[in-house]
Amino acid sequence: MISIHDLYQIFLQYPQVQTDTRKIKNNDLFFALKGPNFNGNKFALEALEKGAAYAIVDEQPNCPHKHIIVVHDVLQTLQSLALHHRKQFSIPFLAITGSNGKTTTKELVSAVLSSHFNCYTTQGNLNNHIGIPLTILQVKKDAEIAVIEMGANHQKEIASYCTYTLPTHGIITNCGKAHLEGFGGIEGVRKGKGELYDFIRENNGMIFMNADYDYLWNMSEGINQRITYGTANADIIGQEVDSNYFLHAQLLKGTNQIKELHTQLVGSYNLPNVLCAIAIGKYFNVPENKIQTAIEQYKPNNSRSQFIEFEKNHIVLDAYNANPTSMKAAIENFAKMPGTKKIVIIGGMMELGEDSIKEHQNIVQLLQQFSWESVILVGGDFKSVKHNYLYFNHSTEAGEWLRKQKMEDAIILIKGSRSMQMEKIINPN
């Protein structure tokens, strides 16, 4: 068996790691991962034929090949290699987790830090047990700072990520009603997300914390190094200014030059994400003009709080994911927006376990508190709750309905869990 040290010497020669043969380029290292529905070991020779320098497998190949490296477990080897690489750096590694807003926070923090440092960060949604080691392995020698996003849907997951990320700084955006099935309720969510604080505490690290959440104060007890942000009683204080569609914030404490921010983010629920990025930028001495420019120029993509035009209407597209906490925030924010012709199209929320029907019913009851032009419910457990709204099983059916209305000057909220593919309402292809 090859040692991690020897494998790392190969990695230094061929530093591009790939787990998908469809994306193989010359001199990549191919890690043959296995899952419930795939076995990368079967594609090792194909990877080499496509130009991979080496293939790392954990099943003996039918015919030996000098560029096939057999290890005990490919995933563990990938993670161990990431840890070995991580240990070569003495730079700050910031880990971000939370039930809502972690990707937007990661993007804003990265935008701020990248304006002043050579910053490496999680790309796309590479925030799990495979994506995180791949992200770490992409950090190059010229790195001055790294930002790592950590997603999780069960306990001990964040703790395992910390063993090879070794974060020096931690951010928990919040602990909401997400992945209740895997975490076992809201207390389980806090315990699971709190594993990041546990690592920071044990290693005398530092956190950036939303002071508005009492539970984060309790969870972070014993952590000595803390910078806070929020709407009151914090190191960085900011508040929402009355705004039309995009978040407009004013800074009340913690900044010298930044007095107001005009963002391209929809929703007051993005205020904590913005304040977190400011707090981190200030701590790492990014000039305030760079902080402000980075935040104001950031434009969300990938169906996250996007404000787009669609056939003479405006759409708030927030279809990347959904849980009861984020759904409530999106609906309440949408209700505050200007406009008389408001359409709500929301999809089912996943991974809620035995609370699922109750949580879907709660969302229906919330919708009933406001006056809407139309409400359309799509899939999931919305089919199992009482309501008088229009219902479709699939987002494509909702999209067909929307196009048939030929409406103009409407503002439309589209939100749902990732598996509902709510973006297909406006882009069915």
C-alpha positions in Angstrom: 0.0 0.0 0.0 1.2 3.4 -0.9 1.8 5.9 2.0 0.0 9.3 2.0 3.4 10.9 1.9 4.3 9.1 -1.3 0.9 9.7 -2.8 1.3 13.4 -1.9 4.6 13.5 -3.9 2.6 12.2 -6.9 -0.1 14.8 -6.2 2.5 17.6 -6.3 3.4 16.5 -9.8 -0.2 16.1 -10.9 -2.2 18.5 -8.7 -5.6 18.3 -10.6 -7.9 15.8 -8.9 -10.9 14.4 -10.7 -13.7 11.9 -9.6 -15.7 11.9 -12.9 -14.2 10.3 -16.0 -16.4 12.6 -18.1 -14.3 15.5 -16.9 -10.9 14.0 -17.2 -8.1 16.1 -18.7 -4.5 15.2 -19.4 -2.4 14.5 -16.2 -5.4 14.6 -13.8 -5.4 12.2 -10.8 -8.5 10.1 -10.9 -10.0 8.9 -7.6 -12.4 6.0 -8.2 -15.1 6.7 -5.7 -17.9 4.3 -5.0 -21.6 5.1 -4.1 -24.9 3.4 -3.9 -25.4 3.6 -7.7 -21.9 3.8 -9.1 -18.5 2.2 -8.8 -15.6 4.4 -10.0 -13.2 1.4 -10.0 -14.9 0.2 -13.2 -13.7 3.3 -15.0 -10.1 3.4 -13.9 -8.7 2.2 -17.3 -11.0 4.6 -19.1 -9.7 7.4 -17.0 -6.1 6.5 -17.9 -7.0 6.2 -21.6 -8.5 9.7 -21.4 -5.2 11.1 -20.2 -5.2 10.7 -16.4 -1.7 10.4 -14.9 -2.8 7.9 -12.3 -6.0 6.2 -11.1 -6.5 5.5 -7.4 -8.7 2.5 -6.8 -9.7 0.2 -3.9 -10.5 -2.9 -5.9 -7.8 -4.9 -7.6 -8.0 -4.4 -11.4 -8.5 -7.4 -13.7 -5.3 -6.5 -15.4 -2.5 -4.8 -13.4 -1.4 -1.4 -14.7 1.6 0.6 -13.5 -0.5 3.8 -13.3 -3.2 2.2 -11.1 -2.7 2.7 -7.4 -4.6 0.4 -5.1 -5.5 1.7 -1.7 -7.7 0.3 1.2 -10.5 3.0 0.7 -10.5 5.6 -2.0 -12.7 8.1 -0.1 -10.6 7.9 3.1 -7.5 8.2 1.0 -8.9 11.4 -0.7 -9.7 12.9 2.7 -6.3 11.9 4.2 -4.5 13.5 1.2 -6.6 16.6 1.7 -5.5 16.7 5.4 -1.8 16.2 4.4 -2.2 19.1 1.9 -4.0 21.3 4.5 -1.1 20.8 6.9 1.3 22.5 4.5 -0.5 25.8 5.1 -0.3 28.2 8.0 -2.9 30.6 6.5 -6.4 31.2 8.0 -9.0 28.5 7.0 -12.5 29.8 7.5 -15.3 27.2 7.7 -18.9 28.3 7.1 -22.0 26.2 8.0 -25.6 26.8 8.9 -29.2 25.9 8.0 -29.7 29.0 5.8 -27.6 31.5 4.0 -24.3 29.6 4.2 -23.6 29.7 0.4 -24.5 33.3 0.0 -22.4 34.2 3.0 -19.5 32.1 1.6 -19.9 34.0 -1.7 -20.0 37.4 0.0 -17.1 36.6 2.3 -15.0 35.3 -0.6 -15.8 38.4 -2.7 -14.6 40.7 0.1 -11.5 38.7 0.9 -10.6 38.2 -2.8 -10.6 41.9 -3.3 -7.5 42.1 -1.1 -6.0 38.6 -0.8 -5.3 35.6 -2.9 -8.4 33.7 -1.6 -9.4 30.1 -2.4 -13.0 29.1 -1.8 -15.6 26.3 -2.3 -16.9 26.3 -5.8 -20.5 25.6 -6.5 -22.0 23.1 -4.0 -18.8 21.2 -3.2 -19.6 21.3 0.5 -19.8 17.6 1.4 -17.5 14.7 2.3 -16.3 14.6 -1.3 -16.5 18.2 -2.2 -14.6 19.6 0.8 -11.4 17.5 0.3 -11.5 18.4 -3.4 -11.8 22.0 -2.4 -8.8 21.8 0.0 -6.7 20.1 -2.7 -7.4 23.0 -5.0 -5.7 25.4 -2.7 -2.4 26.4 -4.2 0.9 27.6 -2.7 0.1 31.2 -3.4 -3.0 31.1 -1.1 -3.3 33.7 1.6 -6.6 32.7 2.9 -9.2 29.9 2.3 -13.0 29.8 2.8 -14.6 26.4 3.1 -18.4 25.8 3.0 -19.7 22.8 5.0 -23.1 21.4 4.4 -24.6 18.7 6.7 -27.8 16.7 7.2 -26.9 14.6 10.2 -24.8 14.7 13.4 -21.0 14.0 13.4 -20.8 15.2 9.8 -19.4 18.7 10.5 -17.1 17.1 13.1 -15.7 14.8 10.5 -15.1 17.7 8.0 -13.1 19.5 10.7 -10.7 16.6 11.0 -9.2 17.4 7.6 -10.2 21.0 7.1 -8.6 22.1 10.5 -10.5 25.4 10.5 -8.9 28.4 12.3 -12.1 30.5 12.1 -15.7 29.4 12.1 -19.1 30.8 11.1 -22.5 29.3 11.9 -25.0 31.4 10.0 -28.0 30.1 11.9 -29.7 26.9 13.0 -33.1 26.6 11.4 -35.6 23.9 10.6 -33.6 22.1 8.0 -32.8 18.4 7.6 -34.9 17.7 10.7 -35.2 14.1 9.7 -31.4 13.5 9.7 -30.7 15.7 12.7 -33.6 14.6 14.8 -35.3 18.0 15.5 -34.1 21.5 16.1 -32.0 20.6 19.1 -30.3 18.1 16.9 -29.6 20.7 14.3 -27.9 22.9 16.9 -25.8 20.0 18.1 -24.8 19.1 14.6 -23.9 22.6 13.5 -22.3 23.2 16.9 -19.7 20.7 16.1 -17.9 23.5 14.3 -17.9 25.5 17.5 -16.6 22.4 19.3 -13.6 22.2 17.1 -12.9 25.9 17.3 -13.2 25.8 21.1 -10.9 22.8 21.4 -8.3 24.4 19.2 -8.4 28.0 20.5 -9.8 29.3 17.2 -12.0 32.3 16.5 -15.7 32.7 15.4 -17.7 35.4 13.7 -21.2 35.2 15.2 -24.6 36.7 14.6 -25.4 38.3 18.0 -29.1 38.4 17.3 -29.5 34.7 18.0 -29.4 33.9 21.7 -28.8 30.2 21.0 -25.5 31.0 19.3 -24.3 32.7 22.4 -25.2 29.6 24.4 -23.6 27.3 21.8 -20.4 29.4 21.7 -19.8 29.5 25.4 -16.1 28.9 26.2 -14.9 30.3 22.9 -12.7 33.2 23.9 -12.1 34.8 20.5 -15.3 36.2 19.0 -16.4 39.0 16.7 -20.1 39.7 16.6 -22.4 41.2 14.0 -26.1 41.9 14.1 -28.9 44.5 14.4 -28.0 45.5 18.0 -25.4 44.9 20.7 -22.7 43.7 18.4 -19.2 44.7 17.1 -20.7 45.4 13.6 -24.2 46.7 13.7 -26.4 47.2 10.6 -30.1 47.6 9.8 -32.2 47.3 6.8 -33.4 50.6 5.2 -36.8 50.7 3.5 -36.0 49.2 0.1 -38.0 48.2 -3.0 -36.6 44.9 -4.2 -32.9 44.8 -3.3 -31.5 44.9 0.2 -30.5 48.4 1.2 -28.6 48.5 4.6 -27.2 51.2 6.8 -24.2 50.6 9.1 -24.5 52.0 12.6 -21.4 50.7 14.3 -18.0 49.1 13.4 -17.2 50.8 10.1 -15.7 54.2 9.4 -16.4 54.8 5.7 -19.3 52.4 5.0 -22.5 54.2 6.0 -24.9 52.6 3.5 -24.9 49.5 1.2 -27.0 49.1 -1.9 -26.8 45.4 -2.7 -28.1 43.3 -5.5 -29.5 40.7 -3.1 -33.3 40.2 -2.7 -34.6 40.0 0.9 -34.0 41.4 4.3 -32.9 37.9 5.3 -29.7 38.6 3.5 -28.7 41.3 6.0 -26.9 38.9 8.4 -24.9 37.5 5.4 -23.8 41.0 4.4 -22.9 42.0 8.0 -20.9 38.8 8.4 -18.8 39.6 5.3 -18.2 43.1 6.6 -17.1 41.7 10.0 -14.7 39.3 8.4 -13.4 41.9 6.0 -12.8 44.4 8.8 -11.0 41.7 11.0 -8.6 40.8 8.2 -8.0 44.5 7.5 -9.5 44.7 4.0 -9.9 48.4 3.2 -13.5 49.5 3.6 -13.8 50.8 0.1 -12.9 47.3 -1.2 -15.4 45.7 1.2 -18.2 48.0 0.0 -17.4 47.5 -3.7 -17.2 43.7 -3.3 -20.6 43.5 -1.6 -22.4 45.9 -3.8 -21.1 44.3 -7.0 -21.9 40.8 -5.9 -24.8 39.4 -8.0 -26.3 36.1 -6.9 -26.7 33.3 -9.4 -27.7 29.6 -9.4 -31.3 30.4 -8.4 -30.4 32.0 -5.1 -32.4 35.2 -4.3 -32.2 36.2 -8.0 -34.3 39.0 -9.3 -35.0 38.5 -12.9 -37.3 39.6 -15.7 -39.5 37.0 -17.3 -42.0 37.7 -20.1 -43.0 41.2 -18.9 -43.0 40.2 -15.3 -40.4 40.1 -12.5 -39.5 37.0 -10.7 -37.8 36.4 -7.3 -36.1 33.1 -8.0 -35.0 31.4 -4.8 -35.2 27.8 -6.0 -31.8 26.5 -4.8 -33.2 25.0 -1.6 -36.0 25.4 1.0 -36.8 24.5 4.5 -39.5 25.9 6.9 -37.2 28.7 8.2 -36.1 29.9 4.8 -39.6 29.5 3.3 -41.1 31.6 6.0 -38.5 34.3 5.6 -39.0 34.4 1.8 -42.8 34.6 2.0 -42.7 37.4 4.6 -40.1 39.3 2.7 -42.1 38.9 -0.5 -45.3 40.2 1.2 -43.4 43.5 2.1 -42.2 44.1 -1.5 -44.0 46.7 -3.6 -46.5 45.4 -6.2 -50.2 44.8 -6.4 -50.1 41.6 -8.6 -48.2 39.1 -6.6 -48.0 35.4 -7.5 -46.5 32.8 -5.1 -45.3 29.5 -6.5 -43.7 27.3 -3.9 -42.6 23.7 -3.9 -42.4 21.0 -1.3 -39.8 20.9 1.4 -37.7 17.8 1.9 -36.0 15.9 4.8 -38.5 17.0 7.4 -39.3 13.5 8.7 -42.4 13.2 10.9 -42.8 17.0 11.1 -43.2 17.3 7.3 -47.0 17.5 7.0 -47.2 19.9 10.0 -44.5 22.2 8.6 -46.2 22.3 5.1 -49.5 23.1 6.8 -47.8 25.9 8.7 -46.6 27.4 5.4 -50.1 27.3 4.1 -51.4 29.0 7.2 -48.7 31.7 6.7 -49.8 32.2 3.1 -53.4 32.7 4.2 -52.3 35.7 6.3 -51.6 37.8 3.2 -53.5 38.8 0.1 -52.1 37.3 -3.2 -53.2 37.4 -6.8 -52.5 33.7 -7.0 -50.9 30.9 -5.0 -49.6 27.7 -6.6 -48.3 24.8 -4.5 -46.1 22.2 -6.2 -45.4 18.6 -5.0 -44.0 17.2 -1.8 -46.3 17.2 1.2 -48.3 20.1 -0.1 -50.5 17.4 -1.6 -51.3 16.1 1.9 -52.4 19.3 3.6 -55.6 21.3 3.5 -55.7 24.3 1.3 -57.8 26.0 -1.4 -54.8 26.9 -3.6 -54.0 25.6 -7.1 -51.8 22.4 -6.8 -49.5 20.7 -9.3 -47.4 17.6 -8.9 -44.4 18.9 -10.8 -42.8 22.2 -11.5 -43.1 21.8 -15.3 -46.9 21.6 -14.9 -46.8 24.9 -12.9 -44.6 26.4 -15.6 -47.2 25.4 -18.3 -49.9 27.1 -16.2 -47.9 30.2 -15.8 -47.2 30.6 -19.5 -50.9 30.1 -20.3 -51.9 33.1 -18.1 -50.0 35.5 -20.3 -49.8 37.9 -17.4 -48.0 41.2 -17.4 -46.6 43.4 -14.6 -46.7 40.7 -12.0 -44.1 39.9 -9.4 -43.6 36.2 -8.8 -41.9 34.3 -6.0 -40.6 30.9 -7.0 -39.1 28.8 -4.1 -38.8 25.1 -3.2 -36.4 22.3 -2.3 -33.7 21.4 -4.8 -35.3 18.2 -5.7 -38.5 20.1 -6.8 -36.4 21.7 -9.6 -38.5 24.9 -9.4 -36.3 26.7 -11.8 -38.0 24.6 -14.6 -41.0 26.8 -14.2 -39.3 29.5 -16.2 -36.7 27.3 -18.0 -38.2 23.8 -18.7 -35.2 22.6 -20.8 
